[in-house]
Amino acid sequence: MKRLMEESAVKFGTSGARGLVSDMTDRVCYLYTVGFIQYLESLGQIRPGMNTGIAVAGDLRPSSPRIMNAVMRAIRDRAYRPVNCGFIPSPAVALYGIARAIPSIMVTGSHIPDDRNGIKFNQCNGEILKDDEEEILSQKLEVDESLFDEDGSFCRPAQSEPADDTASREYQERFLNFFEPNALSGLKIGVYQHSAVGRDILAVVARRLKAEVVLLCRSEKFIPVDTEAIRSEDVELARKWTAEHRLDAIFSTDGDSDRPLLADEKGEWFRGDVGGIFCARFLGAQRVSTPVSSNTALERCGWFKEVTRTRIGSPYVIDEMIHGTHTSPGSVIVGYEANGGFLQQTSLEMNGRKLSPLPTRDALIFLLGITVLARRSGKTLSELRQELPHRYTYSDRLQSFPMRISQAILEHFSCNLPIMDVARRTSEAFGKIAGKPLKLDYKDGVRISFDSEEIIHLRPSGNAPEFRCYTEAATPERARKVNEEVMAWLKTWLNKEPA
């Protein structure tokens, strides 16, 4: 499979296989699926000829139906039974698979533009982890090349399977059975639908929990909404909608609806790493895991018995949560990412209602948990936000940023250089922006802490030609200002050749 990745330019990593739609031919998608199935067979998780189902779902990109059909054809050809769960959120198809101890596959490119897509793989117990990636890539593939023409398309169109809405219904019931029937009573909630695959589920669940729902800006064209880099037009729209409709909150998600967007009654979007703290508090978590890029208000608030930091990416958070089940038995263990995706490792009970584990990114528990917490406290969402220490984060990204330049930037601050050289380079780059550098953390990219208590974190994307910058400061304006200055510094590298 490593050869397939090199030849096709469709990369495989934390989010599964991703690439340009033009590169994700039927052949490439078929072979990636075969490699995943072979790996599960080598583990003994599945065996052919047992009528074992493999669940498949997709987002609303134009290319998703074709890729789903290629995935399902590979499943059939390997003597398994494809279960077409339709167009539903990533956590919904994962939940369906976990409940039945079968694999699941989500066709999605998440937040990236629709000229790209991806295939996300889940084992019988949840997401593939970092250790699984190399094993999947090591699979030796044999395929009947007569299935494909010279362009990699099927010679005969792949058969589609009728959609089964069971996964969608069970995902909704997960929340309707956990929350009180009137949990959102008295609240007016806007659902920003854009092209999110879970847009109708958000509206249905909110209405079933007795909220008054206002549907906003549904689009039949795919919109690449990124919860870590909220578009300026979405900032303005949220303020406009809350004022016009007198909303108490706005619910939304990214394209595959595993990462949330929540706005308060003033139309201000919650940062994912702030909302994650409140969701963890609502669920009564004792142990919380989150990437190093998340807001440090998590430690400063003092609400949790144990906090652990990881590299960026849900597999790292899941690994740390699994570790927690051994070191902190009996604890309610959760995790979240800076993008807001919330993960639950252990089961929990509240008011006699149980919530089973879902150790993959989920948006709906984030949206509902925080909103219900505010309502129970008799506070607006903006008032709830003020309970945290005043630490604010901001993030942005440069797209179409060459990976060779990204690597050169990391090498510029490399931990392999003499300490004095790193200190000098850091001061030259950011001293006038944030002050004296005190500490560099290389857990994921380069994270620099300054004597001003401000933080600059530089990190290239692992699966796209993008470079991200995360900043933290004592005010939102300052966090944004620092970010803007660092982004300007990053852009100067576009005119440089790597050393």
LUMLONU-500808 format. One line per 3 residues: for each residue x, y, z of C-alpha. Coordinates in Angstrom, 2 decimals. Layout:
<atoms>
X,Y,Z  ... $
</atoms>
This chain:
<atoms>
0.00,0.00,0.00  2.94,2.33,0.44  3.51,2.05,-3.28 $
-0.15,2.89,-3.90  0.21,6.02,-1.78  3.31,7.10,-3.69 $
1.87,6.40,-7.12  -1.58,7.89,-6.53  -0.61,10.98,-4.46 $
-3.48,10.02,-2.12  -1.87,10.16,1.31  -2.73,7.98,4.27 $
-2.53,9.10,7.89  -4.46,10.21,10.95  -7.62,11.04,9.03 $
-7.40,8.00,6.75  -6.78,8.36,3.02  -7.09,11.87,1.59 $
-6.34,13.47,-1.73  -7.62,15.31,-4.75  -10.84,13.85,-6.14 $
-9.10,13.48,-9.49  -6.49,11.25,-7.80  -9.06,9.24,-5.82 $
-10.00,7.00,-8.71  -12.22,3.95,-8.28  -9.07,1.81,-8.29 $
-7.33,3.83,-5.56  -10.40,3.85,-3.30  -10.97,0.14,-3.92 $
-7.39,-0.76,-3.05  -7.27,1.36,0.11  -10.40,-0.43,1.28 $
-8.93,-3.85,0.46  -5.79,-2.98,2.42  -7.86,-1.97,5.46 $
-9.90,-5.18,5.30  -6.77,-7.31,4.95  -5.34,-5.67,8.06 $
-8.46,-6.42,10.10  -8.33,-10.01,8.87  -4.71,-10.28,10.01 $
-5.82,-9.18,13.49  -8.62,-11.73,13.52  -11.24,-9.00,13.92 $
-13.18,-10.20,10.86  -13.29,-13.28,8.67  -14.70,-13.62,5.13 $
-17.72,-15.78,4.46  -19.40,-15.07,7.80  -21.90,-12.52,6.41 $
-20.05,-9.89,8.44  -21.28,-6.39,7.75  -19.04,-3.37,7.18 $
-20.84,-0.05,7.58  -20.29,2.73,5.03  -21.44,6.36,5.09 $
-20.50,9.62,3.40  -20.69,13.39,3.55  -22.40,15.69,1.04 $
-19.50,16.32,-1.35  -20.38,15.63,-4.99  -17.68,12.93,-5.17 $
-18.81,11.01,-2.07  -21.45,8.72,-3.73  -18.96,7.45,-6.31 $
-16.29,6.78,-3.69  -18.82,5.06,-1.41  -19.74,2.74,-4.27 $
-16.07,1.90,-4.86  -15.64,1.16,-1.14  -18.75,-1.05,-1.07 $
-17.61,-2.95,-4.16  -14.30,-3.74,-2.45  -16.23,-4.97,0.60 $
-18.38,-7.29,-1.53  -15.40,-8.61,-3.47  -13.71,-9.53,-0.19 $
-16.80,-11.60,0.77  -18.27,-9.17,3.29  -21.63,-7.42,3.38 $
-21.62,-3.65,2.84  -24.17,-1.76,4.95  -24.99,1.55,3.31 $
-25.78,3.91,6.19  -26.33,6.80,3.80  -25.21,10.37,4.28 $
-24.78,10.78,8.03  -22.21,12.19,10.50  -18.88,10.43,11.01 $
-19.66,9.71,14.69  -23.01,8.19,13.71  -21.49,5.52,11.48 $
-18.73,4.90,14.05  -21.36,4.43,16.78  -23.24,1.96,14.57 $
-20.08,-0.09,14.06  -18.98,-0.01,17.70  -22.44,-1.14,18.87 $
-22.23,-4.20,16.58  -18.47,-4.81,16.85  -18.06,-4.40,13.08 $
-15.80,-2.09,11.06  -17.10,1.16,9.64  -15.88,3.45,6.88 $
-16.71,7.14,6.38  -16.17,8.85,3.03  -15.33,12.44,3.90 $
-12.77,15.16,3.45  -13.99,16.87,6.63  -13.38,20.64,6.32 $
-11.18,20.71,3.20  -12.52,22.02,-0.16  -14.64,19.70,-2.29 $
-11.97,19.23,-4.94  -10.59,16.83,-2.31  -12.11,13.93,-0.42 $
-11.08,11.13,1.89  -11.84,7.73,3.40  -11.78,7.37,7.17 $
-11.46,3.85,8.60  -12.77,2.58,11.95  -11.97,-0.79,13.49 $
-14.62,-2.79,15.31  -13.95,-0.85,18.52  -13.35,2.60,17.05 $
-10.84,4.66,15.11  -7.60,3.26,13.74  -4.71,4.50,15.87 $
-1.15,5.48,15.01  0.18,1.94,15.46  -2.41,0.69,12.98 $
-1.43,3.10,10.21  1.96,1.56,9.45  0.49,-1.95,9.52 $
-2.21,-0.98,7.04  0.37,0.62,4.76  2.47,-2.55,4.90 $
-0.29,-4.67,3.38  0.60,-6.35,0.07  -2.24,-5.86,-2.37 $
-3.32,-8.19,-5.14  -6.06,-6.99,-7.43  -7.73,-8.02,-10.65 $
-6.65,-5.13,-12.88  -9.30,-6.11,-15.44  -11.83,-4.41,-13.14 $
-10.47,-1.00,-14.14  -9.83,0.94,-17.31  -6.64,2.87,-17.99 $
-7.94,5.88,-16.04  -8.61,3.81,-12.91  -12.39,3.83,-13.31 $
-14.46,0.65,-13.06  -15.08,-0.94,-16.44  -18.58,-1.74,-15.18 $
-20.24,0.78,-12.81  -20.09,-0.25,-9.17  -23.38,-1.45,-7.74 $
-24.98,0.77,-5.12  -26.62,-0.61,-1.98  -29.99,0.66,-0.70 $
-29.52,3.03,2.23  -30.44,1.90,5.75  -31.40,4.69,8.18 $
-30.73,2.63,11.34  -27.41,4.35,12.10  -29.00,7.79,11.80 $
-31.87,6.84,14.10  -29.60,5.26,16.73  -27.34,8.30,16.75 $
-30.30,10.59,17.44  -31.66,8.24,20.08  -28.30,8.31,21.87 $
-28.93,11.93,22.83  -32.70,11.82,23.12  -32.42,9.00,25.66 $
-29.67,10.72,27.69  -31.00,14.26,27.96  -34.22,15.15,29.73 $
-37.13,15.46,27.27  -37.39,19.23,27.88  -33.65,19.89,28.14 $
-33.78,22.81,25.68  -37.25,24.09,26.55  -37.54,27.87,26.39 $
-34.49,28.28,24.14  -34.51,29.57,20.59  -31.74,27.91,18.61 $
-30.57,28.65,15.11  -29.21,25.71,13.11  -26.67,26.91,10.55 $
-27.09,24.13,8.05  -24.75,25.08,5.14  -23.63,21.72,3.64 $
-23.00,19.78,6.87  -24.09,16.15,6.58  -25.64,16.26,10.06 $
-27.63,19.45,9.46  -31.07,17.81,9.61  -30.14,15.68,12.63 $
-29.16,18.82,14.58  -32.56,20.35,13.89  -34.51,17.17,14.73 $
-32.72,16.57,18.04  -33.01,20.21,19.13  -36.75,20.19,18.36 $
-37.27,16.87,20.14  -35.62,18.41,23.23  -38.22,21.21,22.99 $
-36.13,24.03,21.55  -37.63,26.48,19.08  -35.50,25.95,15.96 $
-34.70,28.46,13.22  -33.08,26.96,10.10  -30.32,29.10,8.61 $
-28.51,29.22,5.27  -28.93,25.72,3.86  -26.71,25.18,0.83 $
-26.78,22.55,-1.90  -23.21,23.51,-2.79  -20.45,22.20,-0.53 $
-18.99,24.84,1.79  -15.62,23.99,3.44  -16.35,25.15,6.99 $
-13.31,24.74,9.26  -14.04,24.95,13.00  -10.41,25.94,13.72 $
-10.30,28.74,11.15  -13.80,30.22,11.14  -14.47,32.21,8.00 $
-14.99,35.97,8.37  -18.36,35.67,6.63  -19.49,33.14,9.26 $
-18.44,35.54,12.03  -20.61,38.26,10.52  -23.51,35.93,9.78 $
-23.66,34.68,13.37  -23.89,38.21,14.75  -26.53,39.12,12.18 $
-28.65,36.01,12.83  -28.63,36.26,16.63  -29.71,39.90,16.44 $
-32.41,39.36,13.80  -33.93,36.21,15.30  -33.12,36.85,18.99 $
-31.41,33.49,19.24  -30.07,31.96,22.43  -27.53,29.89,20.47 $
-26.48,28.75,17.01  -25.66,25.09,16.36  -23.53,23.96,13.42 $
-20.73,21.58,12.46  -18.08,21.01,9.83  -18.78,18.96,6.70 $
-18.88,15.48,8.25  -20.43,16.78,11.49  -17.83,15.48,13.91 $
-16.54,18.95,14.81  -18.95,21.51,16.32  -19.63,25.20,15.91 $
-21.52,26.85,18.76  -22.35,30.55,18.95  -23.71,32.35,22.01 $
-26.65,34.75,22.12  -24.40,37.58,20.90  -23.32,35.64,17.85 $
-19.82,34.98,19.18  -18.48,31.55,18.24  -17.08,29.35,21.01 $
-13.55,28.22,20.48  -13.49,24.41,20.47  -10.88,24.27,23.21 $
-13.03,26.50,25.44  -16.27,24.65,24.78  -14.52,21.34,25.41 $
-13.82,22.42,28.99  -17.50,23.13,29.64  -18.66,19.92,27.96 $
-16.25,17.94,30.15  -17.58,19.76,33.21  -21.19,19.03,32.23 $
-20.41,15.31,31.94  -18.68,15.24,35.32  -15.31,14.19,33.91 $
-12.46,13.48,36.30  -9.75,12.93,33.67  -9.44,15.05,30.52 $
-7.02,14.57,27.62  -6.46,17.20,24.95  -3.72,18.21,22.50 $
-0.93,20.58,23.44  -2.51,23.33,21.30  -5.65,23.63,23.46 $
-6.34,26.59,25.77  -4.47,26.44,29.10  -7.65,27.53,30.91 $
-8.22,23.77,31.19  -5.54,23.50,33.87  -6.15,26.93,35.37 $
-9.88,26.38,36.05  -9.17,23.61,38.58  -12.34,21.66,37.72 $
-10.67,18.36,36.89  -8.68,15.88,38.90  -6.29,15.04,36.07 $
-5.33,16.73,32.78  -3.02,15.23,30.14  -1.65,16.80,26.96 $
-1.00,14.98,23.68  0.11,15.58,20.13  -2.55,16.97,17.79 $
-4.92,14.37,16.35  -7.70,12.20,17.70  -5.57,8.98,17.69 $
-3.21,10.56,20.23  -6.11,11.71,22.41  -7.67,8.23,22.22 $
-4.36,6.58,23.14  -4.10,8.80,26.20  -7.72,8.12,27.19 $
-7.12,4.36,26.90  -4.05,4.79,29.11  -6.28,6.58,31.60 $
-8.58,3.57,31.92  -5.60,1.69,33.40  -4.16,4.47,35.57 $
-7.46,5.99,36.73  -9.96,3.10,36.91  -13.53,4.11,37.68 $
-13.01,7.70,36.47  -15.16,9.41,33.86  -12.59,9.85,31.09 $
-13.10,12.21,28.16  -11.04,14.11,25.64  -11.43,16.89,23.14 $
-9.51,18.57,20.37  -8.95,22.26,19.77  -11.36,21.98,16.83 $
-14.13,21.04,19.29  -14.48,17.35,18.44  -15.39,15.69,21.75 $
-14.53,12.09,22.68  -15.91,9.92,25.48  -13.89,6.90,26.58 $
-15.98,5.64,29.49  -19.70,5.25,30.10  -21.39,7.63,32.49 $
-24.72,8.16,34.18  -26.61,11.38,34.93  -30.03,11.59,36.58 $
-30.51,7.87,35.99  -29.81,8.20,32.27  -26.77,6.49,30.75 $
-24.45,7.56,27.96  -22.36,4.81,26.40  -18.76,5.45,25.30 $
-18.09,7.01,21.92  -14.29,7.31,21.55  -14.32,9.29,18.32 $
-14.86,12.97,17.57  -18.48,14.01,18.11  -20.12,17.41,17.68 $
-23.60,16.91,19.08  -22.63,16.13,22.70  -20.58,19.36,22.66 $
-23.48,21.48,21.37  -26.07,19.97,23.69  -23.89,19.59,26.79 $
-22.75,23.21,26.90  -26.18,24.64,26.10  -27.89,22.49,28.74 $
-25.19,23.39,31.29  -25.87,27.09,30.72  -29.64,26.61,30.95 $
-29.35,24.65,34.21  -27.12,27.38,35.63  -29.65,30.05,34.70 $
-27.04,31.75,32.52  -26.67,32.75,28.92  -23.87,31.13,26.97 $
-21.83,34.33,27.06  -22.22,34.48,30.86  -21.15,30.86,31.15 $
-18.02,31.61,29.16  -16.99,34.20,31.77  -16.56,31.49,34.41 $
-13.23,30.48,32.88  -9.87,32.15,33.54  -9.25,34.84,30.97 $
-7.13,32.93,28.50  -7.95,33.27,24.82  -6.74,31.34,21.82 $
-6.78,32.12,18.13  -5.75,30.02,15.16  -5.40,30.54,11.45 $
-3.90,28.72,8.52  -2.09,29.43,5.29  -3.41,27.21,2.51 $
-1.40,26.00,-0.48  1.69,26.33,1.70  4.47,24.10,0.27 $
5.45,21.27,2.57  9.16,21.85,1.87  8.85,25.35,3.32 $
6.92,24.04,6.31  9.76,21.65,7.03  12.33,24.42,6.67 $
10.50,26.50,9.27  10.50,23.64,11.77  14.20,23.04,11.13 $
14.86,26.75,11.77  13.87,26.14,15.44  15.03,22.52,15.66 $
15.79,21.02,19.05  18.88,19.50,17.43  20.47,22.94,17.13 $
22.57,24.45,19.95  20.35,25.99,22.62  21.86,29.44,22.14 $
21.14,29.34,18.40  17.51,28.37,18.98  17.09,31.10,21.61 $
18.57,33.70,19.26  16.42,32.65,16.31  13.28,32.60,18.44 $
13.99,36.07,19.82  14.75,37.45,16.36  11.52,36.04,14.94 $
9.07,36.75,17.76  10.75,38.86,20.46  9.08,42.08,19.29 $
5.77,40.25,18.96  5.45,38.37,22.27  8.47,39.08,24.48 $
11.25,36.91,25.83  10.93,33.20,24.96  11.05,30.98,28.04 $
10.24,27.48,26.79  9.99,25.54,23.55  7.83,22.42,23.35 $
8.41,20.05,20.42  5.57,17.63,21.17  3.87,18.64,17.91 $
5.49,21.28,15.77  7.08,24.09,17.79  5.18,25.64,20.73 $
6.86,28.67,22.30  5.93,30.16,25.70  6.99,33.74,26.47 $
7.52,35.81,29.63  4.39,37.78,28.67  2.43,34.52,29.26 $
1.64,34.51,25.55  2.05,31.40,23.43  2.90,30.90,19.76 $
2.50,27.42,18.29  3.69,26.66,14.75  2.52,23.47,13.08 $
2.20,22.31,9.48  -0.77,20.11,8.62  -0.03,16.42,8.43 $
-2.43,15.70,5.55  -2.71,18.88,3.48  -0.39,21.63,2.15 $
-1.33,23.99,4.97  0.51,25.70,7.81  -1.32,26.52,11.04 $
-0.51,28.98,13.76  -2.11,28.81,17.22  -1.72,31.69,19.66 $
-2.81,32.29,23.25  -2.98,35.54,25.24  -4.91,37.32,28.01 $
-7.47,38.93,25.66  -9.08,37.76,22.40  -7.85,40.87,20.64 $
-4.29,40.22,21.71  -4.42,36.55,20.72  -5.62,37.56,17.26 $
-3.05,40.35,16.93  -0.18,38.02,17.78  -1.53,35.47,15.31 $
-1.75,38.04,12.53  1.86,39.13,13.09  3.09,35.55,13.10 $
1.15,34.78,9.92  2.82,37.77,8.26  6.19,36.36,9.36 $
5.29,32.94,7.93  4.39,34.47,4.57  7.92,35.88,4.23 $
9.13,32.28,3.95  7.30,31.86,0.66  10.05,33.93,-0.98 $
12.83,31.87,0.60  14.47,28.66,-0.46  14.93,26.03,2.26 $
18.43,25.89,3.70 $
</atoms>
